Amino acid sequence: MPVNPNDIKDLIQTAFPGATVTVNGADGVHLSAEVIAEEFRGKNRVQQQRMVYAALKGLMDGPDGALHALALTTKIPD
Amino acid sequence: MTDAKSRIDETIKASPVVLYMKGTKEMPQCGFSSKVAGVLNYMGVDYTDVNVLADEEIRQGIKDYSDWPTIPQLYVKGEFVGGCDIITEMTLSGELDTMLEENGVAYDKEAAERIREANA
């Protein structure tokens, strides 16, 4: 059940209103996302990515983890 | 019957480096697991691989344990380090070298340098 990259973008954007979110991945299963958000400042990579995964709750995990694999990059705005 | 959590506790404390992955270090069965196992193998790191495909309880249990929804998951000295993206970034930035050194884990420094050169 492929996932539309725009759905991912909306979910992340809603969770991080001021962030710059780029999502691509035509096949809907292997997607890549980059999130540049002020909320990440002072947090390590694991904590940053946990915040993004929390925003994608349900889509990512579970047996039907539609999003088998999201290549995720998180950055702090410079 | 010890539950998943205590089994995981035991495993990650029994060896300095543990990789929960799909497949085994010789025969990974997922691109992301294969990438992390490949880096560790290439850098000559001695680690315990746990094939989550062979143990459904651990496959879900490890995600709850670390509050991290994907596999692979790397643990060093009982601490969750990250998944494929983070380990790749740390390898390329040299942070993985530092972490291994800080935890007294032997690895092949030249191999790590070759990975970085290949990806420069």
N, CA and C atoms of all chains as a GROMACS GRO file, in nm:
protein
  594
    1MET      N    1   0.088  -0.119   0.000
    1MET     CA    2   0.000   0.000   0.000
    1MET      C    3   0.092   0.123   0.000
    2PRO      N    4   0.129   0.171  -0.119
    2PRO     CA    5   0.226   0.283  -0.124
    2PRO      C    6   0.168   0.408  -0.057
    3VAL      N    7   0.259   0.492  -0.016
    3VAL     CA    8   0.217   0.614   0.056
    3VAL      C    9   0.252   0.734  -0.031
    4ASN      N   10   0.166   0.832  -0.032
    4ASN     CA   11   0.190   0.952  -0.114
    4ASN      C   12   0.285   1.045  -0.038
    5PRO      N   13   0.397   1.082  -0.101
    5PRO     CA   14   0.493   1.170  -0.033
    5PRO      C   15   0.428   1.296   0.024
    6ASN      N   16   0.323   1.343  -0.041
    6ASN     CA   17   0.261   1.467   0.010
    6ASN      C   18   0.194   1.446   0.146
    7ASP      N   19   0.143   1.322   0.165
    7ASP     CA   20   0.081   1.294   0.296
    7ASP      C   21   0.188   1.305   0.405
    8ILE      N   22   0.308   1.254   0.371
    8ILE     CA   23   0.417   1.257   0.470
    8ILE      C   24   0.452   1.404   0.497
    9LYS      N   25   0.462   1.478   0.389
    9LYS     CA   26   0.502   1.619   0.403
    9LYS      C   27   0.401   1.693   0.492
   10ASP      N   28   0.273   1.668   0.466
   10ASP     CA   29   0.169   1.739   0.545
   10ASP      C   30   0.178   1.702   0.692
   11LEU      N   31   0.196   1.571   0.718
   11LEU     CA   32   0.202   1.526   0.858
   11LEU      C   33   0.318   1.594   0.931
   12ILE      N   34   0.434   1.597   0.862
   12ILE     CA   35   0.553   1.656   0.927
   12ILE      C   36   0.534   1.807   0.941
   13GLN      N   37   0.481   1.868   0.834
   13GLN     CA   38   0.463   2.014   0.837
   13GLN      C   39   0.368   2.055   0.950
   14THR      N   40   0.264   1.973   0.971
   14THR     CA   41   0.168   2.005   1.077
   14THR      C   42   0.237   1.998   1.213
   15ALA      N   43   0.325   1.898   1.225
   15ALA     CA   44   0.392   1.880   1.355
   15ALA      C   45   0.502   1.984   1.376
   16PHE      N   46   0.558   2.034   1.263
   16PHE     CA   47   0.668   2.133   1.273
   16PHE      C   48   0.631   2.252   1.184
   17PRO      N   49   0.540   2.337   1.230
   17PRO     CA   50   0.485   2.443   1.144
   17PRO      C   51   0.592   2.528   1.075
   18GLY      N   52   0.700   2.565   1.143
   18GLY     CA   53   0.796   2.656   1.082
   18GLY      C   54   0.904   2.584   1.002
   19ALA      N   55   0.895   2.452   0.992
   19ALA     CA   56   1.007   2.376   0.934
   19ALA      C   57   1.006   2.378   0.782
   20THR      N   58   1.125   2.350   0.724
   20THR     CA   59   1.136   2.330   0.578
   20THR      C   60   1.136   2.180   0.558
   21VAL      N   61   1.034   2.128   0.492
   21VAL     CA   62   1.018   1.983   0.477
   21VAL      C   63   1.024   1.946   0.330
   22THR      N   64   1.116   1.857   0.295
   22THR     CA   65   1.125   1.810   0.156
   22THR      C   66   1.108   1.659   0.158
   23VAL      N   67   1.012   1.609   0.082
   23VAL     CA   68   0.990   1.463   0.078
   23VAL      C   69   0.989   1.420  -0.067
   24ASN      N   70   1.068   1.318  -0.099
   24ASN     CA   71   1.052   1.260  -0.233
   24ASN      C   72   1.060   1.110  -0.227
   25GLY      N   73   1.015   1.044  -0.334
   25GLY     CA   74   1.012   0.898  -0.336
   25GLY      C   75   0.893   0.856  -0.419
   26ALA      N   76   0.916   0.833  -0.546
   26ALA     CA   77   0.803   0.806  -0.635
   26ALA      C   78   0.737   0.674  -0.601
   27ASP      N   79   0.815   0.573  -0.556
   27ASP     CA   80   0.752   0.440  -0.546
   27ASP      C   81   0.664   0.429  -0.421
   28GLY      N   82   0.665   0.530  -0.336
   28GLY     CA   83   0.572   0.529  -0.224
   28GLY      C   84   0.609   0.433  -0.114
   29VAL      N   85   0.717   0.360  -0.133
   29VAL     CA   86   0.759   0.268  -0.025
   29VAL      C   87   0.894   0.314   0.027
   30HIS      N   88   0.987   0.339  -0.066
   30HIS     CA   89   1.117   0.390  -0.022
   30HIS      C   90   1.118   0.540  -0.044
   31LEU      N   91   1.102   0.612   0.064
   31LEU     CA   92   1.095   0.758   0.052
   31LEU      C   93   1.212   0.821   0.124
   32SER      N   94   1.239   0.946   0.087
   32SER     CA   95   1.342   1.018   0.164
   32SER      C   96   1.280   1.152   0.205
   33ALA      N   97   1.316   1.193   0.325
   33ALA     CA   98   1.262   1.321   0.374
   33ALA      C   99   1.373   1.398   0.442
   34GLU      N  100   1.371   1.529   0.420
   34GLU     CA  101   1.464   1.614   0.495
   34GLU      C  102   1.382   1.715   0.571
   35VAL      N  103   1.411   1.730   0.699
   35VAL     CA  104   1.334   1.823   0.783
   35VAL      C  105   1.433   1.917   0.850
   36ILE      N  106   1.414   2.046   0.823
   36ILE     CA  107   1.501   2.148   0.886
   36ILE      C  108   1.412   2.226   0.981
   37ALA      N  109   1.432   2.206   1.112
   37ALA     CA  110   1.337   2.266   1.206
   37ALA      C  111   1.408   2.322   1.329
   38GLU      N  112   1.358   2.434   1.376
   38GLU     CA  113   1.412   2.501   1.495
   38GLU      C  114   1.396   2.409   1.617
   39GLU      N  115   1.289   2.330   1.616
   39GLU     CA  116   1.261   2.242   1.731
   39GLU      C  117   1.374   2.142   1.757
   40PHE      N  118   1.461   2.121   1.657
   40PHE     CA  119   1.568   2.021   1.676
   40PHE      C  120   1.687   2.077   1.752
   41ARG      N  121   1.690   2.210   1.766
   41ARG     CA  122   1.809   2.271   1.827
   41ARG      C  123   1.832   2.213   1.966
   42GLY      N  124   1.958   2.173   1.993
   42GLY     CA  125   1.993   2.121   2.125
   42GLY      C  126   1.960   1.974   2.141
   43LYS      N  127   1.908   1.911   2.036
   43LYS     CA  128   1.873   1.769   2.050
   43LYS      C  129   1.968   1.685   1.965
   44ASN      N  130   1.995   1.560   2.010
   44ASN     CA  131   2.083   1.478   1.926
   44ASN      C  132   2.000   1.412   1.816
   45ARG      N  133   2.071   1.345   1.725
   45ARG     CA  134   2.002   1.291   1.605
   45ARG      C  135   1.889   1.197   1.644
   46VAL      N  136   1.914   1.110   1.741
   46VAL     CA  137   1.810   1.012   1.776
   46VAL      C  138   1.685   1.086   1.824
   47GLN      N  139   1.706   1.186   1.909
   47GLN     CA  140   1.590   1.260   1.961
   47GLN      C  141   1.519   1.334   1.847
   48GLN      N  142   1.596   1.394   1.757
   48GLN     CA  143   1.535   1.466   1.644
   48GLN      C  144   1.450   1.369   1.560
   49GLN      N  145   1.509   1.253   1.529
   49GLN     CA  146   1.435   1.162   1.441
   49GLN      C  147   1.313   1.104   1.514
   50ARG      N  148   1.326   1.083   1.645
   50ARG     CA  149   1.210   1.033   1.720
   50ARG      C  150   1.093   1.130   1.710
   51MET      N  151   1.126   1.260   1.710
   51MET     CA  152   1.019   1.362   1.700
   51MET      C  153   0.948   1.348   1.566
   52VAL      N  154   1.025   1.324   1.460
   52VAL     CA  155   0.964   1.312   1.327
   52VAL      C  156   0.882   1.183   1.319
   53TYR      N  157   0.938   1.075   1.374
   53TYR     CA  158   0.863   0.947   1.370
   53TYR      C  159   0.734   0.959   1.449
   54ALA      N  160   0.739   1.039   1.557
   54ALA     CA  161   0.616   1.055   1.638
   54ALA      C  162   0.509   1.122   1.552
   55ALA      N  163   0.553   1.216   1.467
   55ALA     CA  164   0.456   1.287   1.381
   55ALA      C  165   0.399   1.191   1.277
   56LEU      N  166   0.472   1.084   1.248
   56LEU     CA  167   0.427   0.991   1.144
   56LEU      C  168   0.364   0.868   1.206
   57LYS      N  169   0.324   0.880   1.334
   57LYS     CA  170   0.271   0.768   1.410
   57LYS      C  171   0.180   0.679   1.325
   58GLY      N  172   0.202   0.551   1.333
   58GLY     CA  173   0.110   0.459   1.266
   58GLY      C  174   0.152   0.432   1.123
   59LEU      N  175   0.197   0.534   1.055
   59LEU     CA  176   0.236   0.511   0.916
   59LEU      C  177   0.362   0.427   0.910
   60MET      N  178   0.449   0.452   1.013
   60MET     CA  179   0.582   0.393   1.006
   60MET      C  180   0.586   0.252   1.061
   61ASP      N  181   0.530   0.234   1.176
   61ASP     CA  182   0.557   0.106   1.243
   61ASP      C  183   0.438   0.012   1.224
   62GLY      N  184   0.444  -0.095   1.299
   62GLY     CA  185   0.334  -0.192   1.288
   62GLY      C  186   0.358  -0.280   1.166
   63PRO      N  187   0.293  -0.399   1.169
   63PRO     CA  188   0.319  -0.495   1.061
   63PRO      C  189   0.292  -0.435   0.924
   64ASP      N  190   0.188  -0.349   0.919
   64ASP     CA  191   0.159  -0.298   0.784
   64ASP      C  192   0.238  -0.170   0.758
   65GLY      N  193   0.344  -0.154   0.836
   65GLY     CA  194   0.423  -0.030   0.823
   65GLY      C  195   0.433   0.012   0.678
   66ALA      N  196   0.332   0.089   0.636
   66ALA     CA  197   0.324   0.124   0.493
   66ALA      C  198   0.457   0.182   0.448
   67LEU      N  199   0.516   0.250   0.543
   67LEU     CA  200   0.637   0.320   0.505
   67LEU      C  201   0.755   0.231   0.544
   68HIS      N  202   0.777   0.125   0.470
   68HIS     CA  203   0.879   0.030   0.514
   68HIS      C  204   1.007   0.103   0.550
   69ALA      N  205   1.038   0.203   0.465
   69ALA     CA  206   1.166   0.266   0.496
   69ALA      C  207   1.163   0.411   0.453
   70LEU      N  208   1.182   0.496   0.549
   70LEU     CA  209   1.193   0.638   0.517
   70LEU      C  210   1.336   0.678   0.547
   71ALA      N  211   1.410   0.722   0.446
   71ALA     CA  212   1.546   0.772   0.471
   71ALA      C  213   1.529   0.914   0.521
   72LEU      N  214   1.566   0.935   0.645
   72LEU     CA  215   1.534   1.062   0.709
   72LEU      C  216   1.660   1.142   0.743
   73THR      N  217   1.659   1.269   0.709
   73THR     CA  218   1.768   1.358   0.748
   73THR      C  219   1.708   1.474   0.825
   74THR      N  220   1.764   1.501   0.942
   74THR     CA  221   1.711   1.613   1.020
   74THR      C  222   1.823   1.716   1.037
   75LYS      N  223   1.786   1.843   1.027
   75LYS     CA  224   1.888   1.950   1.039
   75LYS      C  225   1.832   2.066   1.121
   76ILE      N  226   1.926   2.144   1.174
   76ILE     CA  227   1.885   2.265   1.246
   76ILE      C  228   1.908   2.382   1.152
   77PRO      N  229   1.815   2.474   1.144
   77PRO     CA  230   1.835   2.590   1.054
   77PRO      C  231   1.961   2.666   1.096
   78ASP      N  232   2.047   2.709   0.997
   78ASP     CA  233   2.168   2.783   1.042
   78ASP      C  234   2.139   2.934   1.046
   79MET      N  235   0.826  -1.715   3.170
   79MET     CA  236   0.868  -1.683   3.033
   79MET      C  237   0.920  -1.537   3.038
   80THR      N  238   1.051  -1.522   3.016
   80THR     CA  239   1.099  -1.383   3.023
   80THR      C  240   1.043  -1.308   2.902
   81ASP      N  241   0.999  -1.186   2.928
   81ASP     CA  242   0.936  -1.118   2.815
   81ASP      C  243   1.043  -1.054   2.726
   82ALA      N  244   0.997  -0.996   2.620
   82ALA     CA  245   1.089  -0.941   2.519
   82ALA      C  246   1.184  -0.841   2.584
   83LYS      N  247   1.127  -0.757   2.671
   83LYS     CA  248   1.210  -0.650   2.729
   83LYS      C  249   1.331  -0.707   2.803
   84SER      N  250   1.305  -0.809   2.887
   84SER     CA  251   1.420  -0.859   2.965
   84SER      C  252   1.516  -0.936   2.875
   85ARG      N  253   1.461  -1.002   2.772
   85ARG     CA  254   1.552  -1.070   2.680
   85ARG      C  255   1.642  -0.968   2.609
   86ILE      N  256   1.581  -0.854   2.571
   86ILE     CA  257   1.660  -0.751   2.503
   86ILE      C  258   1.764  -0.694   2.599
   87ASP      N  259   1.718  -0.666   2.722
   87ASP     CA  260   1.812  -0.614   2.822
   87ASP      C  261   1.935  -0.702   2.831
   88GLU      N  262   1.908  -0.833   2.842
   88GLU     CA  263   2.019  -0.928   2.856
   88GLU      C  264   2.112  -0.923   2.735
   89THR      N  265   2.050  -0.926   2.616
   89THR     CA  266   2.131  -0.933   2.494
   89THR      C  267   2.220  -0.810   2.479
   90ILE      N  268   2.162  -0.692   2.501
   90ILE     CA  269   2.243  -0.572   2.473
   90ILE      C  270   2.347  -0.549   2.582
   91LYS      N  271   2.328  -0.621   2.696
   91LYS     CA  272   2.431  -0.605   2.800
   91LYS      C  273   2.537  -0.714   2.788
   92ALA      N  274   2.502  -0.821   2.714
   92ALA     CA  275   2.595  -0.935   2.705
   92ALA      C  276   2.710  -0.906   2.609
   93SER      N  277   2.689  -0.821   2.510
   93SER     CA  278   2.801  -0.788   2.421
   93SER      C  279   2.807  -0.638   2.399
   94PRO      N  280   2.930  -0.585   2.380
   94PRO     CA  281   2.947  -0.441   2.367
   94PRO      C  282   2.870  -0.383   2.249
   95VAL      N  283   2.868  -0.456   2.136
   95VAL     CA  284   2.800  -0.404   2.017
   95VAL      C  285   2.696  -0.507   1.971
   96VAL      N  286   2.570  -0.462   1.959
   96VAL     CA  287   2.462  -0.552   1.916
   96VAL      C  288   2.384  -0.484   1.804
   97LEU      N  289   2.359  -0.558   1.697
   97LEU     CA  290   2.281  -0.503   1.587
   97LEU      C  291   2.155  -0.586   1.567
   98TYR      N  292   2.041  -0.524   1.593
   98TYR     CA  293   1.913  -0.589   1.562
   98TYR      C  294   1.887  -0.562   1.415
   99MET      N  295   1.873  -0.669   1.338
   99MET     CA  296   1.864  -0.651   1.193
   99MET      C  297   1.771  -0.754   1.132
  100LYS      N  298   1.740  -0.732   1.002
  100LYS     CA  299   1.664  -0.832   0.927
  100LYS      C  300   1.766  -0.920   0.855
  101GLY      N  301   1.768  -1.048   0.893
  101GLY     CA  302   1.868  -1.138   0.836
  101GLY      C  303   1.986  -1.149   0.932
  102THR      N  304   2.100  -1.195   0.879
  102THR     CA  305   2.219  -1.209   0.963
  102THR      C  306   2.334  -1.130   0.902
  103LYS      N  307   2.443  -1.116   0.978
  103LYS     CA  308   2.555  -1.036   0.926
  103LYS      C  309   2.612  -1.096   0.798
  104GLU      N  310   2.603  -1.231   0.785
  104GLU     CA  311   2.652  -1.292   0.660
  104GLU      C  312   2.546  -1.280   0.551
  105MET      N  313   2.418  -1.280   0.593
  105MET     CA  314   2.309  -1.284   0.493
  105MET      C  315   2.200  -1.184   0.532
  106PRO      N  316   2.232  -1.053   0.517
  106PRO     CA  317   2.127  -0.956   0.549
  106PRO      C  318   2.010  -0.971   0.452
  107GLN      N  319   1.890  -0.940   0.498
  107GLN     CA  320   1.772  -0.958   0.412
  107GLN      C  321   1.694  -0.829   0.394
  108CYS      N  322   1.764  -0.716   0.411
  108CYS     CA  323   1.696  -0.589   0.386
  108CYS      C  324   1.809  -0.490   0.358
  109GLY      N  325   1.783  -0.399   0.264
  109GLY     CA  326   1.887  -0.305   0.222
  109GLY      C  327   1.944  -0.223   0.336
  110PHE      N  328   1.855  -0.180   0.426
  110PHE     CA  329   1.901  -0.092   0.534
  110PHE      C  330   1.984  -0.172   0.634
  111SER      N  331   1.938  -0.293   0.666
  111SER     CA  332   2.015  -0.377   0.758
  111SER      C  333   2.149  -0.412   0.694
  112SER      N  334   2.143  -0.438   0.565
  112SER     CA  335   2.265  -0.477   0.494
  112SER      C  336   2.367  -0.363   0.496
  113LYS      N  337   2.316  -0.239   0.487
  113LYS     CA  338   2.407  -0.124   0.485
  113LYS      C  339   2.482  -0.113   0.619
  114VAL      N  340   2.408  -0.124   0.728
  114VAL     CA  341   2.474  -0.109   0.860
  114VAL      C  342   2.566  -0.227   0.887
  115ALA      N  343   2.516  -0.349   0.859
  115ALA     CA  344   2.600  -0.467   0.880
  115ALA      C  345   2.725  -0.457   0.793
  116GLY      N  346   2.705  -0.408   0.671
  116GLY     CA  347   2.819  -0.394   0.579
  116GLY      C  348   2.926  -0.302   0.634
  117VAL      N  349   2.883  -0.189   0.691
  117VAL     CA  350   2.980  -0.093   0.748
  117VAL      C  351   3.054  -0.159   0.864
  118LEU      N  352   2.981  -0.225   0.952
  118LEU     CA  353   3.044  -0.287   1.070
  118LEU      C  354   3.138  -0.399   1.027
  119ASN      N  355   3.093  -0.478   0.929
  119ASN     CA  356   3.180  -0.587   0.881
  119ASN      C  357   3.307  -0.529   0.820
  120TYR      N  358   3.289  -0.426   0.736
  120TYR     CA  359   3.404  -0.367   0.665
  120TYR      C  360   3.502  -0.304   0.763
  121MET      N  361   3.446  -0.247   0.872
  121MET     CA  362   3.534  -0.183   0.971
  121MET      C  363   3.587  -0.284   1.074
  122GLY      N  364   3.555  -0.413   1.052
  122GLY     CA  365   3.611  -0.517   1.138
  122GLY      C  366   3.562  -0.509   1.282
  123VAL      N  367   3.438  -0.456   1.299
  123VAL     CA  368   3.385  -0.447   1.436
  123VAL      C  369   3.327  -0.583   1.474
  124ASP      N  370   3.359  -0.628   1.595
  124ASP     CA  371   3.304  -0.754   1.645
  124ASP      C  372   3.167  -0.722   1.706
  125TYR      N  373   3.061  -0.777   1.649
  125TYR     CA  374   2.929  -0.746   1.705
  125TYR      C  375   2.837  -0.869   1.701
  126THR      N  376   2.736  -0.864   1.786
  126THR     CA  377   2.635  -0.970   1.789
  126THR      C  378   2.520  -0.926   1.698
  127ASP      N  379   2.482  -1.011   1.604
  127ASP     CA  380   2.367  -0.978   1.519
  127ASP      C  381   2.245  -1.057   1.568
  128VAL      N  382   2.132  -0.988   1.573
  128VAL     CA  383   2.007  -1.053   1.615
  128VAL      C  384   1.911  -1.044   1.498
  129ASN      N  385   1.870  -1.158   1.445
  129ASN     CA  386   1.782  -1.160   1.328
  129ASN      C  387   1.636  -1.147   1.374
  130VAL      N  388   1.580  -1.027   1.359
  130VAL     CA  389   1.444  -1.006   1.409
  130VAL      C  390   1.342  -1.082   1.326
  131LEU      N  391   1.380  -1.123   1.205
  131LEU     CA  392   1.284  -1.198   1.122
  131LEU      C  393   1.260  -1.337   1.180
  132ALA      N  394   1.356  -1.381   1.262
  132ALA     CA  395   1.344  -1.516   1.319
  132ALA      C  396   1.273  -1.511   1.453
  133ASP      N  397   1.233  -1.392   1.497
  133ASP     CA  398   1.176  -1.382   1.633
  133ASP      C  399   1.078  -1.266   1.638
  134GLU      N  400   0.951  -1.295   1.607
  134GLU     CA  401   0.849  -1.190   1.594
  134GLU      C  402   0.834  -1.108   1.721
  135GLU      N  403   0.851  -1.176   1.836
  135GLU     CA  404   0.833  -1.105   1.964
  135GLU      C  405   0.941  -0.997   1.979
  136ILE      N  406   1.063  -1.033   1.936
  136ILE     CA  407   1.172  -0.935   1.947
  136ILE      C  408   1.155  -0.827   1.840
  137ARG      N  409   1.104  -0.868   1.723
  137ARG     CA  410   1.088  -0.772   1.613
  137ARG      C  411   1.002  -0.654   1.657
  138GLN      N  412   0.893  -0.685   1.732
  138GLN     CA  413   0.808  -0.575   1.781
  138GLN      C  414   0.867  -0.519   1.911
  139GLY      N  415   0.917  -0.610   1.995
  139GLY     CA  416   0.968  -0.570   2.127
  139GLY      C  417   1.079  -0.466   2.117
  140ILE      N  418   1.165  -0.482   2.018
  140ILE     CA  419   1.279  -0.389   2.009
  140ILE      C  420   1.231  -0.248   1.970
  141LYS      N  421   1.122  -0.242   1.895
  141LYS     CA  422   1.070  -0.110   1.855
  141LYS      C  423   1.012  -0.039   1.977
  142ASP      N  424   0.946  -0.117   2.064
  142ASP     CA  425   0.892  -0.055   2.185
  142ASP      C  426   1.005  -0.018   2.280
  143TYR      N  427   1.105  -0.109   2.286
  143TYR     CA  428   1.215  -0.090   2.382
  143TYR      C  429   1.284   0.044   2.359
  144SER      N  430   1.309   0.074   2.231
  144SER     CA  431   1.387   0.196   2.202
  144SER      C  432   1.297   0.311   2.156
  145ASP      N  433   1.167   0.284   2.149
  145ASP     CA  434   1.074   0.385   2.095
  145ASP      C  435   1.124   0.433   1.959
  146TRP      N  436   1.154   0.331   1.876
  146TRP     CA  437   1.209   0.359   1.743
  146TRP      C  438   1.144   0.261   1.647
  147PRO      N  439   1.074   0.311   1.543
  147PRO     CA  440   0.984   0.226   1.465
  147PRO      C  441   1.048   0.138   1.359
  148THR      N  442   1.180   0.151   1.339
  148THR     CA  443   1.234   0.074   1.226
  148THR      C  444   1.351  -0.015   1.268
  149ILE      N  445   1.382  -0.105   1.177
  149ILE     CA  446   1.498  -0.195   1.190
  149ILE      C  447   1.589  -0.158   1.075
  150PRO      N  448   1.722  -0.155   1.085
  150PRO     CA  449   1.804  -0.205   1.194
  150PRO      C  450   1.816  -0.106   1.309
  151GLN      N  451   1.862  -0.161   1.422
  151GLN     CA  452   1.890  -0.077   1.537
  151GLN      C  453   2.025  -0.118   1.596
  152LEU      N  454   2.114  -0.021   1.614
  152LEU     CA  455   2.247  -0.051   1.666
  152LEU      C  456   2.257  -0.009   1.813
  153TYR      N  457   2.312  -0.098   1.894
  153TYR     CA  458   2.333  -0.070   2.037
  153TYR      C  459   2.482  -0.082   2.067
  154VAL      N  460   2.537   0.017   2.139
  154VAL     CA  461   2.677   0.009   2.184
  154VAL      C  462   2.675   0.025   2.336
  155LYS      N  463   2.728  -0.073   2.404
  155LYS     CA  464   2.732  -0.075   2.552
  155LYS      C  465   2.590  -0.050   2.606
  156GLY      N  466   2.493  -0.120   2.549
  156GLY     CA  467   2.357  -0.114   2.601
  156GLY      C  468   2.281   0.011   2.564
  157GLU      N  469   2.346   0.102   2.489
  157GLU     CA  470   2.279   0.228   2.452
  157GLU      C  471   2.234   0.225   2.306
  158PHE      N  472   2.110   0.270   2.280
  158PHE     CA  473   2.064   0.276   2.142
  158PHE      C  474   2.137   0.390   2.071
  159VAL      N  475   2.204   0.358   1.959
  159VAL     CA  476   2.282   0.459   1.886
  159VAL      C  477   2.201   0.516   1.770
  160GLY      N  478   2.134   0.428   1.695
  160GLY     CA  479   2.053   0.480   1.584
  160GLY      C  480   2.019   0.372   1.484
  161GLY      N  481   1.945   0.419   1.380
  161GLY     CA  482   1.911   0.329   1.270
  161GLY      C  483   2.004   0.354   1.153
  162CYS      N  484   1.962   0.310   1.037
  162CYS     CA  485   2.051   0.315   0.920
  162CYS      C  486   2.095   0.457   0.888
  163ASP      N  487   2.002   0.552   0.886
  163ASP     CA  488   2.038   0.689   0.849
  163ASP      C  489   2.144   0.746   0.943
  164ILE      N  490   2.120   0.727   1.073
  164ILE     CA  491   2.210   0.787   1.172
  164ILE      C  492   2.348   0.720   1.166
  165ILE      N  493   2.348   0.586   1.152
  165ILE     CA  494   2.478   0.518   1.149
  165ILE      C  495   2.556   0.559   1.024
  166THR      N  496   2.482   0.576   0.914
  166THR     CA  497   2.550   0.620   0.791
  166THR      C  498   2.610   0.758   0.811
  167GLU      N  499   2.530   0.851   0.867
  167GLU     CA  500   2.580   0.987   0.890
  167GLU      C  501   2.701   0.985   0.984
  168MET      N  502   2.689   0.903   1.090
  168MET     CA  503   2.798   0.898   1.189
  168MET      C  504   2.925   0.838   1.129
  169THR      N  505   2.906   0.741   1.037
  169THR     CA  506   3.024   0.681   0.973
  169THR      C  507   3.096   0.786   0.888
  170LEU      N  508   3.016   0.860   0.812
  170LEU     CA  509   3.076   0.957   0.720
  170LEU      C  510   3.134   1.077   0.795
  171SER      N  511   3.076   1.109   0.911
  171SER     CA  512   3.127   1.226   0.985
  171SER      C  513   3.243   1.188   1.078
  172GLY      N  514   3.260   1.056   1.100
  172GLY     CA  515   3.367   1.014   1.191
  172GLY      C  516   3.318   0.998   1.334
  173GLU      N  517   3.191   1.032   1.358
  173GLU     CA  518   3.139   1.020   1.496
  173GLU      C  519   3.133   0.875   1.541
  174LEU      N  520   3.114   0.783   1.444
  174LEU     CA  521   3.108   0.641   1.481
  174LEU      C  522   3.245   0.596   1.533
  175ASP      N  523   3.352   0.643   1.464
  175ASP     CA  524   3.488   0.611   1.510
  175ASP      C  525   3.502   0.655   1.657
  176THR      N  526   3.463   0.780   1.683
  176THR     CA  527   3.480   0.835   1.819
  176THR      C  528   3.402   0.753   1.920
  177MET      N  529   3.276   0.722   1.882
  177MET     CA  530   3.192   0.646   1.976
  177MET      C  531   3.254   0.509   2.007
  178LEU      N  532   3.304   0.443   1.904
  178LEU     CA  533   3.365   0.311   1.925
  178LEU      C  534   3.487   0.324   2.015
  179GLU      N  535   3.569   0.427   1.986
  179GLU     CA  536   3.691   0.447   2.067
  179GLU      C  537   3.653   0.473   2.212
  180GLU      N  538   3.554   0.563   2.231
  180GLU     CA  539   3.514   0.599   2.368
  180GLU      C  540   3.464   0.477   2.446
  181ASN      N  541   3.412   0.381   2.372
  181ASN     CA  542   3.357   0.262   2.440
  181ASN      C  543   3.452   0.143   2.434
  182GLY      N  544   3.577   0.172   2.391
  182GLY     CA  545   3.678   0.066   2.390
  182GLY      C  546   3.646  -0.047   2.294
  183VAL      N  547   3.581  -0.012   2.182
  183VAL     CA  548   3.548  -0.115   2.082
  183VAL      C  549   3.649  -0.108   1.968
  184ALA      N  550   3.715  -0.221   1.941
  184ALA     CA  551   3.819  -0.222   1.836
  184ALA      C  552   3.754  -0.212   1.698
  185TYR      N  553   3.823  -0.142   1.608
  185TYR     CA  554   3.774  -0.134   1.469
  185TYR      C  555   3.893  -0.096   1.382
  186ASP      N  556   3.875  -0.106   1.252
  186ASP     CA  557   3.985  -0.080   1.158
  186ASP      C  558   3.974   0.065   1.111
  187LYS      N  559   4.060   0.151   1.166
  187LYS     CA  560   4.052   0.295   1.137
  187LYS      C  561   4.071   0.322   0.987
  188GLU      N  562   4.166   0.248   0.925
  188GLU     CA  563   4.190   0.272   0.781
  188GLU      C  564   4.066   0.239   0.699
  189ALA      N  565   3.997   0.132   0.742
  189ALA     CA  566   3.875   0.094   0.667
  189ALA      C  567   3.774   0.209   0.677
  190ALA      N  568   3.763   0.267   0.795
  190ALA     CA  569   3.668   0.378   0.814
  190ALA      C  570   3.708   0.495   0.722
  191GLU      N  571   3.838   0.520   0.715
  191GLU     CA  572   3.885   0.630   0.628
  191GLU      C  573   3.851   0.598   0.483
  192ARG      N  574   3.867   0.471   0.444
  192ARG     CA  575   3.838   0.434   0.303
  192ARG      C  576   3.690   0.456   0.273
  193ILE      N  577   3.603   0.428   0.371
  193ILE     CA  578   3.460   0.450   0.349
  193ILE      C  579   3.435   0.598   0.324
  194ARG      N  580   3.499   0.679   0.406
  194ARG     CA  581   3.475   0.825   0.392
  194ARG      C  582   3.528   0.875   0.258
  195GLU      N  583   3.649   0.824   0.220
  195GLU     CA  584   3.704   0.868   0.090
  195GLU      C  585   3.612   0.827  -0.024
  196ALA      N  586   3.559   0.704  -0.014
  196ALA     CA  587   3.472   0.653  -0.122
  196ALA      C  588   3.344   0.735  -0.132
  197ASN      N  589   3.306   0.796  -0.022
  197ASN     CA  590   3.179   0.872  -0.022
  197ASN      C  591   3.201   1.022  -0.025
  198ALA      N  592   3.327   1.063  -0.044
  198ALA     CA  593   3.355   1.208  -0.038
  198ALA      C  594   3.296   1.278  -0.159
   0.00000   0.00000   0.00000
